[in-house]
Each structure stands twice: as C-alpha cells, then as structure tokens.
Amino acid sequence: MKKLLFLFILIFFCGSISAQTRPLSSEAKISLLTCSPGEAIYELFGHTAVRVKDPSQGLDLVFNYGIFDFDTPNFVVKFVRGKLLYKLGVDQYRRFEYQYVVQNRSVIEQVFNFNATEKQTVFNYLLNNAKPKNAYYQYDFFYDNCSSRVFDVLKDTLGQNLTYAIPEKTYLTYRQQLDYYIDGGTYPKSPWADFGMDLILGMPADEIADFEGETYLPDHLSQNFTFGTLRNSEPLVQPNSIIVPQKKPASVAGFSITPLLLFWILCGLTGLLFVIKNNTFTKVFDFTLFLLLGLSGALFVFMWVGTDHEVCHKNLNMLWMNPLHILLAINILRNNLTGFWKKYLWFTLIVNVLLVLFWKILPQDFHAAVFPIILLVTMRVVALLKTESE
C-alpha cells in the first residue's frame, strides 16, 4: 500500500514538473519568501525560498535550497564532518505554507519586478538546478546556504541588468550578526545556543560580512534586495507582503540558568576549594575539570583539521581548552605532577593570565561565560602548583 501511495505521489509530482516546462504566462510572478525564525536550533535564523506562481497554468511552486535527506548513508558522520550535501527541492506552495502556519512562523513575500524575459530566465535556471544531477551542493553555513544561493541565482541569471546601491554602514562580523537572533532583543533569547556557537565557531566567524556576505541570513537577503535595481530604473522587489502572519508571539522559554550565571557560581564555589586540603574530592574535581576541557579541545581540533566546516577552523578557544589537558587529568589521578607536568601547569597559568589581560584585543570574540571558566581553571592550576611545592 505504501509503495502504491509513493508511486501515485511520484507520478503526480513528475506530471506537475513536466507542466512547468511550458513558457510562463504574462500573469506569472516570481517572489522571494522570507520565513521568520523557529524554535529548533536549525530554525533560529529563519529561512529563504523562491516562489513561482502562474495562475493561468495552475502553477504555484516553491524552490527550496535548504533540503537534506535524513536517510543519507552515514548521515551523522557526514553532517558532523561538513560533507552532507544539501539540495534544491521543489514543492507545492500550499504544503510549504501549511508547514509555517503550523509552526507559527511568519512568511513575508517580495515580488520581483522581472520582465517576461527575466521571469523565464530565472524560472528555467531554477528548473535546471532542480534536476537530480544539478540539485545537490556542498552546504556551508556562512558562505553557501539556502539564502546566499538565492542571491547567486539572481547574480547568475540577470548579470549586468541587476545593480545594487550598496549602503554605507558599519558592517558587522558573522558572529555579531548571529547574536541579533539569540540575544533576546528581537527574538526569544537562546543563551545556551549562543554559548555553544561562540565556543565552536573559530576566527572566520569574526571576519566582516560585507553586503553580499551578510545575505547568508534570510532577513539580510530580503533587506539587501530592496537596494537592487533592474535595468537601471526598476526596483528589484516590490514592498513586503505578509502572506503567513504569526498568530501569536513567539514562545519564550521559561526561566533557566544561563551559562554566564552558572559558571560564575561554579567559579565562586571553586574559590572555596582553597580552604580544603588536597584530598580525594579535590583530586576528582580536578580530574573531571581538566578531562572535560581536554575533550572539548580535542573536539575543536577535530572540527578544524577533520571537517570541512571552515567556520570552525582556527578556534582560539583551544588556548584554554587544550587537548593536552586530557593527559594532565590522567597525571592528576596518578599524583604525577612533577617534571614536564609541573612546567605544563606553569604554561597553562601563563596562557590563562594572558587571555584575561588581552581579552579584548584578540582576533576572536569570546563568550562572556568563558571569563569565569578561565578564572576557575586558573585557581585550580594555582592550587595544584601550591600542592606540589609543599
């Protein structure tokens, strides 16, 4: 029964695609769809799609560059290593709309002021891109995603007929732009997502995103298209139209302890350990602390050298999350902190002090919650050095 249902859907879908190959009528419109952020981690920054509607042909399709297949062999491994391919998917608009109505996410439409030739050119380009041999691409969060792909579509199809009056403004870094969506100013606050992303993103996230670069975010793509001009006179897009309203305010998570508060509390409690003589408790605490730091550092090394996630490369968080802390943790259990490991403790202390002193001038932004963690680690390093000197 499932096979018959799948065959029916396939025949229906293929039939609708074949109908698309006909030239668009004068009634056809092509528009940008900008979807508001959702609650899931992968929905925090919104979504972009392109709509092609031709009432005279009963055509209303959405071209979506944000599709990936959960059934891909070795899905998790490919996802972690940045080798998971995304693709351009095509769906009926009514199904696309229903998804966002259910999720209580708004959808804004901006109709492009294309002439007949431009409409057909863009439509043909999308259809060709949607073919199985062309649909897949190597996804990159900052440089090649569902939003930036749409910017590229217009650049590739319209050429010199499309120009932009690029505004003079202070452009932010990629990291700063992400903060807009999770700091609680406009959208619900996501403190742990903010902390996690600041940890995993390396120095590339602190590069300035220029006019084209910032179009990796759907809201920026929508805004920047308003600076576009077709054929030296026609605005690229018409004014925004809300086609799927948000019926209720986005849900805000209830009270939960933030990373900053949690680590300041832990930092304060760690200070109390100075009054405790070196015993099993402090040994277990230090072992756990440095093991977790070392494992985190090993993850950052892997994300740098073992994956295609360029945004995770050159991560200076490894300065205080050194993978060698794993070996330090083992030697703490073995009561072997002489020789090399004593020198290593001094090295760790110096690095942490320098990080605190030069916090603001490093080429990578650190999350505020990192500061109490570094202080916490510094206190334990001092305690270990003090113990070995006694």
BALUMVO-694289 format. One record per residue (C-alpha): x, y, z; residue number from 1. Coordinates in Angstrom, 2 decimals, always signed. Example, Ala and Ser with C-alpha at 12.3 -4.5 7.8 and 13.67 -1.06 7.14 Angstrom:
2
ATOM/x/y/z/nr
ATOM/+12.30/-4.50/+7.80/1 $
ATOM/+13.67/-1.06/+7.14/2 $
***
This chain:
390
ATOM/x/y/z/nr
ATOM/+0.00/+0.00/+0.00/1 $
ATOM/+2.84/+2.38/+0.88/2 $
ATOM/+4.53/+1.61/-2.43/3 $
ATOM/+1.35/+2.33/-4.35/4 $
ATOM/+0.91/+5.62/-2.48/5 $
ATOM/+4.52/+6.58/-3.18/6 $
ATOM/+4.06/+5.72/-6.89/7 $
ATOM/+0.93/+7.87/-7.07/8 $
ATOM/+2.74/+10.83/-5.46/9 $
ATOM/+5.70/+10.37/-7.76/10 $
ATOM/+3.51/+10.29/-10.88/11 $
ATOM/+1.60/+13.36/-9.70/12 $
ATOM/+4.77/+15.26/-8.85/13 $
ATOM/+6.51/+14.37/-12.11/14 $
ATOM/+3.38/+15.38/-14.01/15 $
ATOM/+3.38/+18.77/-12.31/16 $
ATOM/+7.07/+19.27/-13.13/17 $
ATOM/+6.51/+18.45/-16.79/18 $
ATOM/+3.80/+21.11/-16.89/19 $
ATOM/+6.35/+23.64/-15.70/20 $
ATOM/+8.44/+23.30/-18.82/21 $
ATOM/+5.95/+25.42/-20.76/22 $
ATOM/+6.68/+29.15/-21.05/23 $
ATOM/+5.32/+31.27/-18.23/24 $
ATOM/+2.31/+33.40/-18.99/25 $
ATOM/+2.07/+37.17/-18.57/26 $
ATOM/+0.34/+36.57/-15.22/27 $
ATOM/+3.31/+34.73/-13.74/28 $
ATOM/+5.12/+36.15/-10.72/29 $
ATOM/+8.37/+35.16/-9.09/30 $
ATOM/+8.91/+36.19/-5.48/31 $
ATOM/+11.21/+35.84/-2.51/32 $
ATOM/+9.81/+34.14/+0.59/33 $
ATOM/+11.43/+35.07/+3.90/34 $
ATOM/+10.42/+32.95/+6.88/35 $
ATOM/+10.81/+34.05/+10.48/36 $
ATOM/+12.97/+32.07/+12.95/37 $
ATOM/+11.60/+28.98/+14.62/38 $
ATOM/+12.25/+27.28/+17.96/39 $
ATOM/+14.57/+24.47/+16.81/40 $
ATOM/+18.30/+25.17/+16.78/41 $
ATOM/+18.45/+24.90/+12.97/42 $
ATOM/+15.50/+27.30/+12.65/43 $
ATOM/+16.90/+30.12/+14.79/44 $
ATOM/+17.98/+32.27/+11.84/45 $
ATOM/+14.97/+31.95/+9.56/46 $
ATOM/+14.67/+30.51/+6.08/47 $
ATOM/+14.53/+31.60/+2.44/48 $
ATOM/+12.78/+30.16/-0.62/49 $
ATOM/+11.66/+31.28/-4.08/50 $
ATOM/+8.04/+31.11/-5.21/51 $
ATOM/+6.93/+30.81/-8.83/52 $
ATOM/+3.21/+31.39/-9.34/53 $
ATOM/+1.37/+31.32/-12.67/54 $
ATOM/-2.43/+31.31/-12.08/55 $
ATOM/-3.31/+30.75/-15.74/56 $
ATOM/-1.44/+27.44/-15.64/57 $
ATOM/-2.42/+26.47/-12.09/58 $
ATOM/+1.23/+26.68/-11.14/59 $
ATOM/+2.33/+27.60/-7.61/60 $
ATOM/+5.70/+26.14/-6.67/61 $
ATOM/+8.36/+26.79/-4.06/62 $
ATOM/+12.06/+26.25/-4.81/63 $
ATOM/+13.88/+25.50/-1.57/64 $
ATOM/+17.68/+25.23/-1.34/65 $
ATOM/+17.54/+24.04/+2.27/66 $
ATOM/+16.68/+20.37/+1.75/67 $
ATOM/+18.72/+17.43/+3.04/68 $
ATOM/+17.95/+13.73/+3.33/69 $
ATOM/+17.93/+12.08/+6.78/70 $
ATOM/+18.20/+8.70/+5.02/71 $
ATOM/+21.57/+9.58/+3.52/72 $
ATOM/+24.07/+6.76/+4.27/73 $
ATOM/+26.28/+7.71/+7.23/74 $
ATOM/+24.14/+10.80/+7.78/75 $
ATOM/+25.54/+11.71/+11.21/76 $
ATOM/+29.16/+11.27/+10.16/77 $
ATOM/+28.69/+13.35/+7.02/78 $
ATOM/+26.80/+16.03/+8.94/79 $
ATOM/+29.49/+16.34/+11.62/80 $
ATOM/+32.31/+16.41/+9.07/81 $
ATOM/+30.58/+19.02/+6.91/82 $
ATOM/+30.26/+16.66/+3.97/83 $
ATOM/+26.48/+16.34/+3.97/84 $
ATOM/+25.05/+17.52/+0.66/85 $
ATOM/+22.06/+19.82/+0.61/86 $
ATOM/+19.87/+20.17/-2.44/87 $
ATOM/+17.32/+22.31/-4.21/88 $
ATOM/+13.88/+20.83/-3.61/89 $
ATOM/+10.60/+21.75/-5.32/90 $
ATOM/+7.26/+21.63/-3.56/91 $
ATOM/+3.71/+22.89/-3.93/92 $
ATOM/+3.25/+26.25/-2.23/93 $
ATOM/+0.22/+25.07/-0.24/94 $
ATOM/+2.31/+22.44/+1.53/95 $
ATOM/+5.09/+24.92/+2.18/96 $
ATOM/+2.60/+27.42/+3.63/97 $
ATOM/+0.94/+24.82/+5.85/98 $
ATOM/+4.27/+23.99/+7.47/99 $
ATOM/+4.80/+27.58/+8.61/100 $
ATOM/+1.20/+28.05/+9.72/101 $
ATOM/+1.56/+25.01/+11.99/102 $
ATOM/+4.90/+26.25/+13.34/103 $
ATOM/+3.51/+29.77/+13.95/104 $
ATOM/+6.23/+31.31/+11.80/105 $
ATOM/+5.51/+34.27/+9.57/106 $
ATOM/+6.31/+34.33/+5.87/107 $
ATOM/+6.97/+37.59/+4.04/108 $
ATOM/+6.74/+37.77/+0.26/109 $
ATOM/+8.58/+40.20/-2.01/110 $
ATOM/+7.56/+40.00/-5.66/111 $
ATOM/+10.41/+40.59/-8.12/112 $
ATOM/+9.82/+43.22/-10.81/113 $
ATOM/+11.09/+40.94/-13.57/114 $
ATOM/+10.03/+41.46/-17.15/115 $
ATOM/+8.82/+38.46/-19.17/116 $
ATOM/+12.31/+37.51/-20.33/117 $
ATOM/+13.79/+37.74/-16.85/118 $
ATOM/+10.99/+35.65/-15.37/119 $
ATOM/+11.51/+32.89/-17.88/120 $
ATOM/+15.30/+33.02/-17.49/121 $
ATOM/+15.14/+32.72/-13.71/122 $
ATOM/+12.48/+30.00/-13.90/123 $
ATOM/+14.47/+27.95/-16.40/124 $
ATOM/+17.57/+28.34/-14.23/125 $
ATOM/+15.70/+27.02/-11.17/126 $
ATOM/+14.24/+24.11/-13.11/127 $
ATOM/+17.66/+23.15/-14.41/128 $
ATOM/+19.10/+23.48/-10.88/129 $
ATOM/+16.36/+21.17/-9.57/130 $
ATOM/+17.37/+18.29/-11.86/131 $
ATOM/+18.90/+15.43/-9.87/132 $
ATOM/+22.30/+15.88/-11.48/133 $
ATOM/+22.39/+19.59/-10.50/134 $
ATOM/+20.32/+19.78/-7.33/135 $
ATOM/+22.99/+18.85/-4.77/136 $
ATOM/+25.59/+21.24/-3.38/137 $
ATOM/+28.13/+21.41/-0.55/138 $
ATOM/+26.36/+23.37/+2.18/139 $
ATOM/+28.31/+25.97/+4.16/140 $
ATOM/+26.56/+27.89/+6.94/141 $
ATOM/+28.19/+31.26/+6.20/142 $
ATOM/+29.16/+31.08/+2.56/143 $
ATOM/+26.77/+28.78/+0.71/144 $
ATOM/+23.34/+28.14/+2.16/145 $
ATOM/+19.63/+28.39/+1.31/146 $
ATOM/+19.72/+32.18/+1.46/147 $
ATOM/+23.03/+33.01/-0.24/148 $
ATOM/+22.11/+30.61/-3.05/149 $
ATOM/+19.14/+32.81/-3.99/150 $
ATOM/+21.42/+35.85/-4.16/151 $
ATOM/+23.65/+33.84/-6.51/152 $
ATOM/+20.69/+32.80/-8.68/153 $
ATOM/+19.88/+36.42/-9.47/154 $
ATOM/+23.55/+37.26/-9.98/155 $
ATOM/+23.97/+34.38/-12.43/156 $
ATOM/+20.77/+34.97/-14.41/157 $
ATOM/+20.44/+38.75/-14.53/158 $
ATOM/+24.07/+39.77/-14.90/159 $
ATOM/+24.58/+43.47/-15.55/160 $
ATOM/+20.82/+44.09/-15.66/161 $
ATOM/+20.90/+43.93/-11.85/162 $
ATOM/+22.79/+46.53/-9.83/163 $
ATOM/+22.83/+47.43/-6.15/164 $
ATOM/+23.08/+50.80/-4.43/165 $
ATOM/+25.22/+49.37/-1.64/166 $
ATOM/+24.53/+51.32/+1.56/167 $
ATOM/+27.36/+52.88/+3.52/168 $
ATOM/+27.07/+51.47/+7.01/169 $
ATOM/+29.09/+49.68/+9.63/170 $
ATOM/+29.05/+46.03/+8.63/171 $
ATOM/+29.17/+43.51/+11.44/172 $
ATOM/+31.06/+40.26/+11.74/173 $
ATOM/+29.30/+36.97/+11.08/174 $
ATOM/+29.33/+36.23/+14.81/175 $
ATOM/+27.79/+39.61/+15.71/176 $
ATOM/+25.03/+39.11/+13.16/177 $
ATOM/+24.11/+35.76/+14.71/178 $
ATOM/+23.88/+37.39/+18.14/179 $
ATOM/+20.98/+39.51/+16.89/180 $
ATOM/+18.79/+36.39/+16.71/181 $
ATOM/+19.67/+34.87/+20.07/182 $
ATOM/+20.42/+37.72/+22.48/183 $
ATOM/+16.74/+38.29/+23.30/184 $
ATOM/+16.48/+41.78/+21.78/185 $
ATOM/+14.16/+40.91/+18.89/186 $
ATOM/+13.62/+37.16/+19.10/187 $
ATOM/+13.37/+34.84/+22.13/188 $
ATOM/+16.65/+34.61/+24.00/189 $
ATOM/+18.69/+31.44/+23.47/190 $
ATOM/+21.62/+31.76/+25.92/191 $
ATOM/+22.86/+28.18/+25.61/192 $
ATOM/+22.72/+28.23/+21.81/193 $
ATOM/+24.66/+31.49/+21.94/194 $
ATOM/+27.26/+29.96/+24.24/195 $
ATOM/+27.60/+26.79/+22.18/196 $
ATOM/+28.01/+28.64/+18.90/197 $
ATOM/+30.58/+31.03/+20.33/198 $
ATOM/+32.60/+28.04/+21.53/199 $
ATOM/+32.52/+26.06/+18.30/200 $
ATOM/+32.99/+28.97/+15.84/201 $
ATOM/+36.57/+29.96/+15.14/202 $
ATOM/+38.25/+33.07/+13.80/203 $
ATOM/+36.43/+33.02/+10.40/204 $
ATOM/+33.25/+33.98/+12.29/205 $
ATOM/+34.93/+37.25/+13.30/206 $
ATOM/+35.51/+38.40/+9.73/207 $
ATOM/+33.37/+41.27/+8.48/208 $
ATOM/+30.38/+40.18/+6.41/209 $
ATOM/+30.04/+42.70/+3.58/210 $
ATOM/+26.90/+43.48/+1.57/211 $
ATOM/+26.94/+40.19/-0.28/212 $
ATOM/+28.42/+38.20/+2.59/213 $
ATOM/+25.62/+39.05/+5.00/214 $
ATOM/+23.00/+37.61/+2.65/215 $
ATOM/+23.60/+34.21/+4.26/216 $
ATOM/+20.91/+35.39/+6.69/217 $
ATOM/+17.37/+35.46/+5.20/218 $
ATOM/+16.47/+38.80/+6.81/219 $
ATOM/+19.57/+40.44/+5.34/220 $
ATOM/+18.90/+38.96/+1.91/221 $
ATOM/+15.38/+40.38/+2.00/222 $
ATOM/+16.64/+43.79/+3.12/223 $
ATOM/+19.53/+43.93/+0.66/224 $
ATOM/+17.25/+43.11/-2.27/225 $
ATOM/+15.48/+46.42/-1.58/226 $
ATOM/+18.72/+48.14/-2.69/227 $
ATOM/+18.62/+46.35/-6.05/228 $
ATOM/+17.68/+47.95/-9.36/229 $
ATOM/+16.73/+46.26/-12.63/230 $
ATOM/+17.66/+47.73/-15.97/231 $
ATOM/+18.94/+50.91/-14.27/232 $
ATOM/+15.45/+52.09/-13.31/233 $
ATOM/+13.12/+49.41/-11.90/234 $
ATOM/+13.29/+48.42/-8.21/235 $
ATOM/+14.27/+44.79/-7.88/236 $
ATOM/+11.45/+43.95/-5.48/237 $
ATOM/+8.02/+45.25/-4.60/238 $
ATOM/+7.12/+46.19/-0.99/239 $
ATOM/+6.84/+43.39/+1.57/240 $
ATOM/+3.60/+41.49/+1.89/241 $
ATOM/+2.87/+39.24/+4.87/242 $
ATOM/+1.30/+36.10/+3.40/243 $
ATOM/+1.56/+33.93/+6.53/244 $
ATOM/+1.10/+36.00/+9.69/245 $
ATOM/+2.39/+34.98/+13.07/246 $
ATOM/-0.81/+34.44/+15.03/247 $
ATOM/+0.78/+34.65/+18.47/248 $
ATOM/+4.08/+35.90/+19.85/249 $
ATOM/+6.98/+33.52/+19.52/250 $
ATOM/+7.21/+31.36/+22.60/251 $
ATOM/+9.84/+32.31/+25.13/252 $
ATOM/+11.46/+29.63/+27.24/253 $
ATOM/+10.79/+29.83/+30.96/254 $
ATOM/+13.49/+30.71/+33.47/255 $
ATOM/+16.63/+28.67/+33.10/256 $
ATOM/+20.08/+29.32/+34.41/257 $
ATOM/+22.32/+30.99/+31.84/258 $
ATOM/+25.89/+29.91/+31.08/259 $
ATOM/+27.24/+33.17/+32.49/260 $
ATOM/+25.41/+32.76/+35.81/261 $
ATOM/+26.22/+29.07/+36.07/262 $
ATOM/+29.95/+29.50/+35.55/263 $
ATOM/+30.21/+32.47/+37.91/264 $
ATOM/+28.55/+30.32/+40.56/265 $
ATOM/+30.98/+27.48/+39.83/266 $
ATOM/+33.86/+29.94/+39.88/267 $
ATOM/+32.82/+31.15/+43.33/268 $
ATOM/+32.44/+27.61/+44.64/269 $
ATOM/+35.84/+26.71/+43.21/270 $
ATOM/+37.37/+29.51/+45.25/271 $
ATOM/+36.13/+27.71/+48.37/272 $
ATOM/+38.27/+24.70/+47.46/273 $
ATOM/+41.35/+26.65/+48.56/274 $
ATOM/+40.34/+26.03/+52.18/275 $
ATOM/+40.05/+22.29/+51.55/276 $
ATOM/+43.21/+20.26/+51.91/277 $
ATOM/+44.18/+18.22/+48.90/278 $
ATOM/+42.10/+15.07/+49.18/279 $
ATOM/+40.02/+12.69/+47.13/280 $
ATOM/+37.33/+15.29/+46.48/281 $
ATOM/+39.68/+17.91/+45.03/282 $
ATOM/+41.51/+15.24/+43.03/283 $
ATOM/+38.26/+14.02/+41.46/284 $
ATOM/+37.18/+17.60/+40.83/285 $
ATOM/+40.46/+18.49/+39.11/286 $
ATOM/+40.47/+15.27/+37.11/287 $
ATOM/+36.93/+15.90/+35.88/288 $
ATOM/+37.60/+19.57/+35.12/289 $
ATOM/+40.72/+19.04/+33.04/290 $
ATOM/+39.35/+15.94/+31.34/291 $
ATOM/+36.28/+17.88/+30.14/292 $
ATOM/+38.45/+20.78/+28.99/293 $
ATOM/+40.79/+18.42/+27.16/294 $
ATOM/+37.99/+16.53/+25.44/295 $
ATOM/+36.43/+19.83/+24.36/296 $
ATOM/+39.80/+20.94/+22.98/297 $
ATOM/+40.12/+17.65/+21.09/298 $
ATOM/+36.70/+18.30/+19.56/299 $
ATOM/+37.84/+21.75/+18.41/300 $
ATOM/+40.97/+20.25/+16.85/301 $
ATOM/+38.81/+17.71/+15.03/302 $
ATOM/+36.41/+20.42/+13.80/303 $
ATOM/+39.44/+22.32/+12.46/304 $
ATOM/+41.51/+19.61/+10.78/305 $
ATOM/+38.98/+16.81/+10.35/306 $
ATOM/+35.96/+18.58/+8.86/307 $
ATOM/+35.02/+20.89/+6.01/308 $
ATOM/+33.35/+23.35/+8.40/309 $
ATOM/+35.54/+26.35/+7.61/310 $
ATOM/+33.71/+28.44/+10.22/311 $
ATOM/+35.10/+26.11/+12.91/312 $
ATOM/+38.73/+26.49/+11.86/313 $
ATOM/+41.37/+28.48/+13.80/314 $
ATOM/+39.45/+28.33/+17.06/315 $
ATOM/+41.32/+30.24/+19.77/316 $
ATOM/+39.20/+28.62/+22.47/317 $
ATOM/+41.81/+25.87/+22.27/318 $
ATOM/+44.13/+28.20/+24.18/319 $
ATOM/+42.22/+27.45/+27.36/320 $
ATOM/+40.68/+24.15/+26.24/321 $
ATOM/+43.99/+22.48/+25.42/322 $
ATOM/+43.66/+18.83/+24.30/323 $
ATOM/+46.77/+18.04/+26.42/324 $
ATOM/+44.57/+18.64/+29.45/325 $
ATOM/+43.41/+15.03/+28.93/326 $
ATOM/+46.90/+13.78/+29.79/327 $
ATOM/+47.12/+16.30/+32.62/328 $
ATOM/+43.92/+14.84/+34.09/329 $
ATOM/+45.39/+11.35/+33.99/330 $
ATOM/+48.54/+12.50/+35.76/331 $
ATOM/+46.47/+14.25/+38.41/332 $
ATOM/+44.98/+10.86/+39.27/333 $
ATOM/+48.44/+9.34/+39.30/334 $
ATOM/+49.81/+12.10/+41.59/335 $
ATOM/+52.45/+12.73/+38.95/336 $
ATOM/+52.73/+16.50/+38.57/337 $
ATOM/+56.47/+16.81/+38.63/338 $
ATOM/+58.91/+17.44/+35.80/339 $
ATOM/+57.13/+18.08/+32.50/340 $
ATOM/+53.67/+18.36/+34.06/341 $
ATOM/+54.78/+20.99/+36.55/342 $
ATOM/+56.13/+23.03/+33.65/343 $
ATOM/+52.87/+22.40/+31.81/344 $
ATOM/+50.91/+23.79/+34.76/345 $
ATOM/+53.06/+26.93/+34.69/346 $
ATOM/+52.48/+27.20/+30.94/347 $
ATOM/+48.72/+26.87/+31.44/348 $
ATOM/+48.79/+29.54/+34.15/349 $
ATOM/+50.67/+31.99/+31.94/350 $
ATOM/+48.35/+31.40/+28.98/351 $
ATOM/+45.26/+31.94/+31.13/352 $
ATOM/+46.65/+35.15/+32.64/353 $
ATOM/+47.48/+36.47/+29.18/354 $
ATOM/+43.99/+35.62/+27.97/355 $
ATOM/+42.47/+37.61/+30.83/356 $
ATOM/+44.79/+40.58/+30.23/357 $
ATOM/+44.40/+40.71/+26.45/358 $
ATOM/+40.79/+39.52/+26.27/359 $
ATOM/+39.57/+42.41/+24.13/360 $
ATOM/+42.34/+42.62/+21.53/361 $
ATOM/+42.43/+39.01/+20.37/362 $
ATOM/+41.25/+38.38/+16.78/363 $
ATOM/+38.40/+36.20/+18.03/364 $
ATOM/+35.46/+37.17/+20.22/365 $
ATOM/+34.91/+35.02/+23.29/366 $
ATOM/+31.59/+34.46/+25.01/367 $
ATOM/+31.30/+36.30/+28.32/368 $
ATOM/+30.82/+32.99/+30.15/369 $
ATOM/+34.34/+31.95/+29.13/370 $
ATOM/+35.82/+34.54/+31.51/371 $
ATOM/+34.69/+32.84/+34.77/372 $
ATOM/+35.72/+29.45/+33.33/373 $
ATOM/+39.26/+30.72/+32.76/374 $
ATOM/+39.34/+32.15/+36.29/375 $
ATOM/+38.07/+28.84/+37.64/376 $
ATOM/+40.78/+26.90/+35.80/377 $
ATOM/+43.44/+29.40/+36.87/378 $
ATOM/+42.51/+28.91/+40.52/379 $
ATOM/+42.83/+25.14/+40.22/380 $
ATOM/+46.19/+25.43/+38.44/381 $
ATOM/+47.47/+27.65/+41.26/382 $
ATOM/+46.17/+25.14/+43.81/383 $
ATOM/+47.93/+22.26/+42.05/384 $
ATOM/+51.21/+24.20/+41.85/385 $
ATOM/+50.90/+25.11/+45.51/386 $
ATOM/+50.30/+21.49/+46.46/387 $
ATOM/+53.35/+20.28/+44.54/388 $
ATOM/+55.58/+22.92/+46.14/389 $
ATOM/+54.62/+21.88/+49.65/390 $
***
